């Protein structure tokens, strides 16, 4: 099989694998009133897991970045002014 034939075959395969997706201008109604929330939703595993994940994310961001940067600032104040401290904080 020549390179030209291989190229043509791959182009035909790409053309045949394209699917048409219809789109509509109508957006689904995603608004839900408090009366429409199913009972037990606020105590469901999925909702409590989402809240816990958000809390753990905020804590890990605080512990992982804010605390070390603040500690570096305190060390810098005790030792003396270092010109490279801001680059250390950005790289951290």
N, C-alpha and C positions, 0 to 999 in steps of 0.2 A: 504494500500500500504506500503510495507516495505521500509526502508531507502535505501536499495540496489537498489530497483526498481526506486525510486525517483532519485537517483544519475545517473542511466543509462538513464532515460528519459531526464534529464537536459543535459547530454553529447550529446545525439542524437540531441537535439534542438540546441545546440551550433554548432554542425557539420553542420546542415542543414542551419544555418544562415550565414555561411561564404560564401562570394562572391569572385569570381576570378576577379582581376583587371589586365588588360593587360597593359604593359608598353612598350614604344618604345624608342629607342635610339635617335631618331630624336628630336631635340629641335625646337620649333616653332620660326620663325623669328620675333623677337620683336623689331628689329631696325627700326626706322622711321626717314626719312629725314625731314628736315624743310619744304621742298616743299609739303610733304604728310600730314602735319598737317591740319586738317579741319579749314576752316575760322571761326573765332569767338571763337576758342578754348581758347585762352589766356584771353578772357573776359567772359568765361562761368562761371556759378555758381559753378560747381564742382572744377574748377581750382582755382578760387579766394577763395573759402572756404578752400581748402587745404593750400594755402599760408597763409591765415589768421590763420588757426589752428597751423601752424608751428610757426608763429610769437607769438601767444598767449602762446604757450608752452614754447618758449624761455624766454618770459617775466615772466611767472609764475615761472620758474626755477630760474631766477635771483632774483626775489622779494622774493621767498620762502626760498632760501638757501643762496645765496651770500650776500645779504644785511644784514641779521641778523648775519652772521658769521663775516663780516667786522665790524659791530657795536660792537659785543662782543670783537673783537680785540682792538678797540679804547677804550672801557670801561676798558679793562684789562690794557692798557698802562696808562690810567689816574689813576686808583685805585692802581695799583701795579701788579706785576707778580703773577698770580695764577697758581698753578701747574695743576689744574684740568680743565683749559680752553679748552685744546685740546680734552678732553673727552666730554665736553659739546658740542663742535662743531661737534664731530662725532655723538653724540646721537641726535642732533638736526636734 
